[in-house]
């Protein structure tokens, strides 16, 4: 039985990509902290669709971005000082905790204690 040369070439092409990736190491799995940080960023993008960034304030958002840039480690002291910032922090907290991440993961806090006064 003879196999047409075209079929041989097609067969080689079909299997070539599979063999070239066979020797590559699989990507490292994400750590739990990396997964939480990715989830945090996704939730942040969603919440920012409902609470505009210009209502929150650049200093607050910068503190939060520094937290993300640092791999979501430690406290960034994104201190909610306005009603909009507090609403944003509350919305983020509820969504993050609903996703299975504890509230201690969040970067919200004030170095001097609570800064937002109730109205």
PERARA-V818255 format. One record per residue. PSI is psi as a letter, one per 30 degrees, with the letter a starting at -180 (999 if undefined). NEAR is the number of other C-alpha atoms within 10 Angstrom. Layout:
PSI;NEAR, PSI;NEAR
This chain:
k;3, k;4, k;7, k;8, e;9, e;9, e;10, e;11, e;10, e;11, e;11, e;11, e;11, e;11, f;10, e;11, e;10, e;10, f;10, f;9, f;10, f;9, f;8, k;8, k;7, l;8, k;6, k;6, k;8, k;10, l;9, e;9, e;14, e;14, e;13, e;20, e;22, e;16, e;17, e;22, e;16, e;12, e;17, e;18, e;11, e;13, e;17, f;16, f;9, f;10, j;15, k;12, e;16, f;10, f;13, e;21, k;15, e;11, e;11, e;18, e;16, e;13, e;18, e;22, e;17, e;17, e;21, e;17, f;11, g;13, g;14, h;22, k;16, a;12, k;19, f;22, h;18, j;23, j;24, j;22, f;16, l;15, e;15, e;17, e;21, e;17, e;14, e;21, e;22, e;14, e;17, e;21, e;22, e;13, e;18, e;22, e;14, f;10, g;13, g;10, k;19, l;13, f;13, f;11, f;18, k;24, g;23, k;23, l;16, k;16, e;12, g;8, a;8, k;11, f;14, k;14, k;8, k;5, 999;4
